[in-house]
Amino acid sequence: MPDPADLTDGAPTTSVDRVAAIQQEWHRERPELDVSPLGVIGRIHRLASALTPQLTEVYARHGLSEGDFDVLAALRRAGSPFERAPGTLARSTMVTTGGMTKRLDRLVAAGLITRRASTEDGRRRVVALTTEGKSLIDRAFDDHLENERRLLSMLEPQDVVQLEQLLGRWLSRVEGTS
């Protein structure tokens, strides 16, 4: 197996990132194992851990948690009249219905969304953005995109395109949508 220090980004380097160092240690201790999966999975995990605080800091500047941002963004993406059923919101944000109820209660109390009976079926509920909620998510999303552009600017544009394609294919297979 090649020395992980020589393969950290596909090109020879003298600098070893933490994942490569972990691979080297495992290679030293268990040379019979192929520890190359750590190179991808370990780096994705570390990136997620490093990026999450940088993303949530933007939400916090707007008085939102990550979950609040997700709900408001899902409603905004729905298009006018910016409403969805609670179950649809739960699926689009990958949150349990119980967790969604807590988020919705908090957002109603903040005046950012409303809940009402459906006009088609009075037994069903509909969640909608208020004018204040729409204005807030528009500002927060603008800042969120600017932040994501900043984070991605650390890569070459062609690398961003390639990374998006690779991650898209992989996610599709993991989620069983391909």
Phi and psi restraints in degrees (value plus and minus 20) as a CYANA .aco file:
   2 PRO   PHI     -83.9   -43.9
   2 PRO   PSI     134.2   174.2
   3 ASP   PHI     -85.4   -45.4
   3 ASP   PSI     102.5   142.5
   4 PRO   PHI     -77.6   -37.6
   4 PRO   PSI     -47.3    -7.3
   5 ALA   PHI     -82.9   -42.9
   5 ALA   PSI     -44.2    -4.2
   6 ASP   PHI    -109.7   -69.7
   6 ASP   PSI     -23.6    16.4
   7 LEU   PHI    -146.4  -106.4
   7 LEU   PSI       0.6    40.6
   8 THR   PHI     -81.7   -41.7
   8 THR   PSI     -53.5   -13.5
   9 ASP   PHI    -157.1  -117.1
   9 ASP   PSI       2.8    42.8
  10 GLY   PHI      70.7   110.7
  10 GLY   PSI     -30.6     9.4
  11 ALA   PHI    -144.8  -104.8
  11 ALA   PSI     128.3   168.3
  12 PRO   PHI     -77.0   -37.0
  12 PRO   PSI     122.4   162.4
  13 THR   PHI    -172.4  -132.4
  13 THR   PSI     135.0   175.0
  14 THR   PHI    -117.8   -77.8
  14 THR   PSI     -32.3     7.7
  15 SER   PHI    -109.2   -69.2
  15 SER   PSI     112.3   152.3
  16 VAL   PHI    -133.4   -93.4
  16 VAL   PSI     101.6   141.6
  17 ASP   PHI     -97.8   -57.8
  17 ASP   PSI     151.9   191.9
  18 ARG   PHI     -80.5   -40.5
  18 ARG   PSI     -58.0   -18.0
  19 VAL   PHI     -86.3   -46.3
  19 VAL   PSI     -63.4   -23.4
  20 ALA   PHI     -82.1   -42.1
  20 ALA   PSI     -58.2   -18.2
  21 ALA   PHI     -83.5   -43.5
  21 ALA   PSI     -61.1   -21.1
  22 ILE   PHI     -83.3   -43.3
  22 ILE   PSI     -62.7   -22.7
  23 GLN   PHI     -80.4   -40.4
  23 GLN   PSI     -62.7   -22.7
  24 GLN   PHI     -81.0   -41.0
  24 GLN   PSI     -63.3   -23.3
  25 GLU   PHI     -83.1   -43.1
  25 GLU   PSI     -63.9   -23.9
  26 TRP   PHI     -85.0   -45.0
  26 TRP   PSI     -59.9   -19.9
  27 HIS   PHI     -82.2   -42.2
  27 HIS   PSI     -59.4   -19.4
  28 ARG   PHI     -85.5   -45.5
  28 ARG   PSI     -64.1   -24.1
  29 GLU   PHI    -100.8   -60.8
  29 GLU   PSI     -51.9   -11.9
  30 ARG   PHI    -155.7  -115.7
  30 ARG   PSI      47.2    87.2
  31 PRO   PHI     -80.8   -40.8
  31 PRO   PSI     -37.5     2.5
  32 GLU   PHI     -96.3   -56.3
  32 GLU   PSI     -33.2     6.8
  33 LEU   PHI    -114.7   -74.7
  33 LEU   PSI     123.1   163.1
  34 ASP   PHI    -109.2   -69.2
  34 ASP   PSI      85.3   125.3
  35 VAL   PHI    -116.3   -76.3
  35 VAL   PSI      -5.4    34.6
  36 SER   PHI     -79.8   -39.8
  36 SER   PSI     -51.2   -11.2
  37 PRO   PHI     -76.9   -36.9
  37 PRO   PSI     -50.2   -10.2
  38 LEU   PHI     -79.5   -39.5
  38 LEU   PSI     -49.2    -9.2
  39 GLY   PHI     -82.6   -42.6
  39 GLY   PSI     -55.3   -15.3
  40 VAL   PHI    -111.6   -71.6
  40 VAL   PSI     -77.4   -37.4
  41 ILE   PHI     -83.0   -43.0
  41 ILE   PSI     -64.1   -24.1
  42 GLY   PHI     -80.4   -40.4
  42 GLY   PSI     -61.9   -21.9
  43 ARG   PHI     -90.5   -50.5
  43 ARG   PSI     -58.1   -18.1
  44 ILE   PHI     -82.4   -42.4
  44 ILE   PSI     -64.6   -24.6
  45 HIS   PHI     -81.8   -41.8
  45 HIS   PSI     -65.1   -25.1
  46 ARG   PHI     -86.0   -46.0
  46 ARG   PSI     -59.6   -19.6
  47 LEU   PHI     -82.1   -42.1
  47 LEU   PSI     -64.7   -24.7
  48 ALA   PHI     -79.4   -39.4
  48 ALA   PSI     -63.1   -23.1
  49 SER   PHI     -84.5   -44.5
  49 SER   PSI     -56.4   -16.4
  50 ALA   PHI     -98.5   -58.5
  50 ALA   PSI     -54.9   -14.9
  51 LEU   PHI     -99.5   -59.5
  51 LEU   PSI     -54.4   -14.4
  52 THR   PHI     -74.0   -34.0
  52 THR   PSI     -69.0   -29.0
  53 PRO   PHI     -83.3   -43.3
  53 PRO   PSI     -51.5   -11.5
  54 GLN   PHI     -91.9   -51.9
  54 GLN   PSI     -48.8    -8.8
  55 LEU   PHI     -98.8   -58.8
  55 LEU   PSI     -66.9   -26.9
  56 THR   PHI     -88.7   -48.7
  56 THR   PSI     -44.5    -4.5
  57 GLU   PHI     -82.6   -42.6
  57 GLU   PSI     -56.7   -16.7
  58 VAL   PHI     -86.7   -46.7
  58 VAL   PSI     -63.4   -23.4
  59 TYR   PHI     -80.8   -40.8
  59 TYR   PSI     -63.8   -23.8
  60 ALA   PHI     -81.7   -41.7
  60 ALA   PSI     -54.0   -14.0
  61 ARG   PHI     -80.5   -40.5
  61 ARG   PSI     -43.6    -3.6
  62 HIS   PHI    -121.8   -81.8
  62 HIS   PSI      -9.9    30.1
  63 GLY   PHI      56.4    96.4
  63 GLY   PSI       2.2    42.2
  64 LEU   PHI    -136.8   -96.8
  64 LEU   PSI     127.6   167.6
  65 SER   PHI    -107.0   -67.0
  65 SER   PSI     151.7   191.7
  66 GLU   PHI     -80.3   -40.3
  66 GLU   PSI     -61.2   -21.2
  67 GLY   PHI     -85.3   -45.3
  67 GLY   PSI     -61.4   -21.4
  68 ASP   PHI     -80.8   -40.8
  68 ASP   PSI     -65.8   -25.8
  69 PHE   PHI     -78.0   -38.0
  69 PHE   PSI     -65.5   -25.5
  70 ASP   PHI     -78.8   -38.8
  70 ASP   PSI     -65.0   -25.0
  71 VAL   PHI     -85.4   -45.4
  71 VAL   PSI     -68.9   -28.9
  72 LEU   PHI     -82.3   -42.3
  72 LEU   PSI     -60.3   -20.3
  73 ALA   PHI     -85.7   -45.7
  73 ALA   PSI     -60.0   -20.0
  74 ALA   PHI     -83.8   -43.8
  74 ALA   PSI     -57.9   -17.9
  75 LEU   PHI     -89.4   -49.4
  75 LEU   PSI     -61.1   -21.1
  76 ARG   PHI     -84.7   -44.7
  76 ARG   PSI     -58.8   -18.8
  77 ARG   PHI     -87.8   -47.8
  77 ARG   PSI     -39.9     0.1
  78 ALA   PHI     -86.7   -46.7
  78 ALA   PSI     -39.0     1.0
  79 GLY   PHI      60.5   100.5
  79 GLY   PSI     146.5   186.5
  80 SER   PHI     -77.6   -37.6
  80 SER   PSI     110.8   150.8
  81 PRO   PHI    -112.9   -72.9
  81 PRO   PSI       4.1    44.1
  82 PHE   PHI      39.2    79.2
  82 PHE   PSI      34.0    74.0
  83 GLU   PHI    -161.6  -121.6
  83 GLU   PSI     134.3   174.3
  84 ARG   PHI    -171.8  -131.8
  84 ARG   PSI     140.9   180.9
  85 ALA   PHI     -94.2   -54.2
  85 ALA   PSI     128.6   168.6
  86 PRO   PHI     -75.7   -35.7
  86 PRO   PSI     -58.3   -18.3
  87 GLY   PHI     -84.0   -44.0
  87 GLY   PSI     -59.2   -19.2
  88 THR   PHI     -85.0   -45.0
  88 THR   PSI     -60.9   -20.9
  89 LEU   PHI     -82.3   -42.3
  89 LEU   PSI     -62.8   -22.8
  90 ALA   PHI     -80.9   -40.9
  90 ALA   PSI     -63.5   -23.5
  91 ARG   PHI     -87.3   -47.3
  91 ARG   PSI     -59.5   -19.5
  92 SER   PHI     -95.1   -55.1
  92 SER   PSI     -37.0     3.0
  93 THR   PHI    -131.6   -91.6
  93 THR   PSI     -18.0    22.0
  94 MET   PHI      34.9    74.9
  94 MET   PSI      28.0    68.0
  95 VAL   PHI    -143.0  -103.0
  95 VAL   PSI     127.6   167.6
  96 THR   PHI     -87.0   -47.0
  96 THR   PSI     139.4   179.4
  97 THR   PHI     -83.7   -43.7
  97 THR   PSI     -53.6   -13.6
  98 GLY   PHI     -84.9   -44.9
  98 GLY   PSI     -64.0   -24.0
  99 GLY   PHI     -84.7   -44.7
  99 GLY   PSI     -56.3   -16.3
 100 MET   PHI     -84.9   -44.9
 100 MET   PSI     -60.9   -20.9
 101 THR   PHI     -78.2   -38.2
 101 THR   PSI     -62.8   -22.8
 102 LYS   PHI     -83.5   -43.5
 102 LYS   PSI     -62.5   -22.5
 103 ARG   PHI     -82.7   -42.7
 103 ARG   PSI     -66.4   -26.4
 104 LEU   PHI     -82.7   -42.7
 104 LEU   PSI     -62.2   -22.2
 105 ASP   PHI     -77.4   -37.4
 105 ASP   PSI     -64.2   -24.2
 106 ARG   PHI     -84.6   -44.6
 106 ARG   PSI     -61.5   -21.5
 107 LEU   PHI     -92.7   -52.7
 107 LEU   PSI     -52.9   -12.9
 108 VAL   PHI     -84.2   -44.2
 108 VAL   PSI     -67.1   -27.1
 109 ALA   PHI     -80.3   -40.3
 109 ALA   PSI     -51.4   -11.4
 110 ALA   PHI    -101.9   -61.9
 110 ALA   PSI     -26.5    13.5
 111 GLY   PHI      58.1    98.1
 111 GLY   PSI      -1.0    39.0
 112 LEU   PHI    -115.1   -75.1
 112 LEU   PSI     -40.8    -0.8
 113 ILE   PHI    -161.1  -121.1
 113 ILE   PSI     144.8   184.8
 114 THR   PHI    -146.8  -106.8
 114 THR   PSI     139.0   179.0
 115 ARG   PHI    -145.5  -105.5
 115 ARG   PSI     118.2   158.2
 116 ARG   PHI    -170.7  -130.7
 116 ARG   PSI     148.6   188.6
 117 ALA   PHI     -92.2   -52.2
 117 ALA   PSI     126.5   166.5
 118 SER   PHI     -88.2   -48.2
 118 SER   PSI     123.4   163.4
 119 THR   PHI     -93.6   -53.6
 119 THR   PSI     -44.3    -4.3
 120 GLU   PHI    -103.5   -63.5
 120 GLU   PSI     -53.3   -13.3
 121 ASP   PHI    -167.5  -127.5
 121 ASP   PSI      85.5   125.5
 122 GLY   PHI     -80.4   -40.4
 122 GLY   PSI     -36.1     3.9
 123 ARG   PHI     -99.3   -59.3
 123 ARG   PSI     -39.7     0.3
 124 ARG   PHI    -114.4   -74.4
 124 ARG   PSI     135.4   175.4
 125 ARG   PHI    -129.7   -89.7
 125 ARG   PSI     134.6   174.6
 126 VAL   PHI    -149.3  -109.3
 126 VAL   PSI     117.9   157.9
 127 VAL   PHI    -128.9   -88.9
 127 VAL   PSI     113.0   153.0
 128 ALA   PHI    -155.8  -115.8
 128 ALA   PSI     127.5   167.5
 129 LEU   PHI     -89.5   -49.5
 129 LEU   PSI     121.6   161.6
 130 THR   PHI    -104.9   -64.9
 130 THR   PSI     151.7   191.7
 131 THR   PHI     -79.0   -39.0
 131 THR   PSI     -62.3   -22.3
 132 GLU   PHI     -84.2   -44.2
 132 GLU   PSI     -60.8   -20.8
 133 GLY   PHI     -83.3   -43.3
 133 GLY   PSI     -62.3   -22.3
 134 LYS   PHI     -84.0   -44.0
 134 LYS   PSI     -63.4   -23.4
 135 SER   PHI     -83.2   -43.2
 135 SER   PSI     -63.2   -23.2
 136 LEU   PHI     -84.2   -44.2
 136 LEU   PSI     -67.3   -27.3
 137 ILE   PHI     -87.6   -47.6
 137 ILE   PSI     -52.4   -12.4
 138 ASP   PHI     -83.1   -43.1
 138 ASP   PSI     -64.5   -24.5
 139 ARG   PHI     -86.0   -46.0
 139 ARG   PSI     -66.3   -26.3
 140 ALA   PHI     -83.3   -43.3
 140 ALA   PSI     -60.5   -20.5
 141 PHE   PHI     -88.2   -48.2
 141 PHE   PSI     -57.7   -17.7
 142 ASP   PHI     -78.2   -38.2
 142 ASP   PSI     -66.8   -26.8
 143 ASP   PHI     -86.3   -46.3
 143 ASP   PSI     -57.5   -17.5
 144 HIS   PHI     -80.9   -40.9
 144 HIS   PSI     -66.9   -26.9
 145 LEU   PHI     -83.7   -43.7
 145 LEU   PSI     -60.8   -20.8
 146 GLU   PHI     -80.8   -40.8
 146 GLU   PSI     -61.8   -21.8
 147 ASN   PHI     -84.7   -44.7
 147 ASN   PSI     -64.5   -24.5
 148 GLU   PHI     -83.2   -43.2
 148 GLU   PSI     -59.2   -19.2
 149 ARG   PHI     -81.2   -41.2
 149 ARG   PSI     -62.2   -22.2
 150 ARG   PHI     -80.3   -40.3
 150 ARG   PSI     -66.0   -26.0
 151 LEU   PHI     -83.7   -43.7
 151 LEU   PSI     -61.2   -21.2
 152 LEU   PHI     -95.9   -55.9
 152 LEU   PSI     -38.2     1.8
 153 SER   PHI     -85.9   -45.9
 153 SER   PSI     -30.5     9.5
 154 MET   PHI     -92.2   -52.2
 154 MET   PSI     -33.2     6.8
 155 LEU   PHI    -129.3   -89.3
 155 LEU   PSI     140.2   180.2
 156 GLU   PHI     -92.6   -52.6
 156 GLU   PSI     126.7   166.7
 157 PRO   PHI     -73.6   -33.6
 157 PRO   PSI     -60.6   -20.6
 158 GLN   PHI     -88.0   -48.0
 158 GLN   PSI     -49.5    -9.5
 159 ASP   PHI     -89.1   -49.1
 159 ASP   PSI     -57.3   -17.3
 160 VAL   PHI     -82.4   -42.4
 160 VAL   PSI     -65.0   -25.0
 161 VAL   PHI     -81.2   -41.2
 161 VAL   PSI     -67.6   -27.6
 162 GLN   PHI     -84.5   -44.5
 162 GLN   PSI     -62.2   -22.2
 163 LEU   PHI     -82.9   -42.9
 163 LEU   PSI     -63.4   -23.4
 164 GLU   PHI     -80.4   -40.4
 164 GLU   PSI     -63.7   -23.7
 165 GLN   PHI     -84.0   -44.0
 165 GLN   PSI     -66.7   -26.7
 166 LEU   PHI     -82.8   -42.8
 166 LEU   PSI     -67.4   -27.4
 167 LEU   PHI     -85.5   -45.5
 167 LEU   PSI     -56.1   -16.1
 168 GLY   PHI     -82.1   -42.1
 168 GLY   PSI     -65.7   -25.7
 169 ARG   PHI     -83.3   -43.3
 169 ARG   PSI     -64.2   -24.2
 170 TRP   PHI     -85.6   -45.6
 170 TRP   PSI     -66.2   -26.2
 171 LEU   PHI     -80.8   -40.8
 171 LEU   PSI     -60.5   -20.5
 172 SER   PHI     -79.3   -39.3
 172 SER   PSI     -60.2   -20.2
 173 ARG   PHI     -93.1   -53.1
 173 ARG   PSI     -60.8   -20.8
 174 VAL   PHI     -84.2   -44.2
 174 VAL   PSI     -61.0   -21.0
 175 GLU   PHI    -102.8   -62.8
 175 GLU   PSI     -24.6    15.4
 176 GLY   PHI      53.0    93.0
 176 GLY   PSI       8.5    48.5
 177 THR   PHI    -122.6   -82.6
 177 THR   PSI     -19.1    20.9
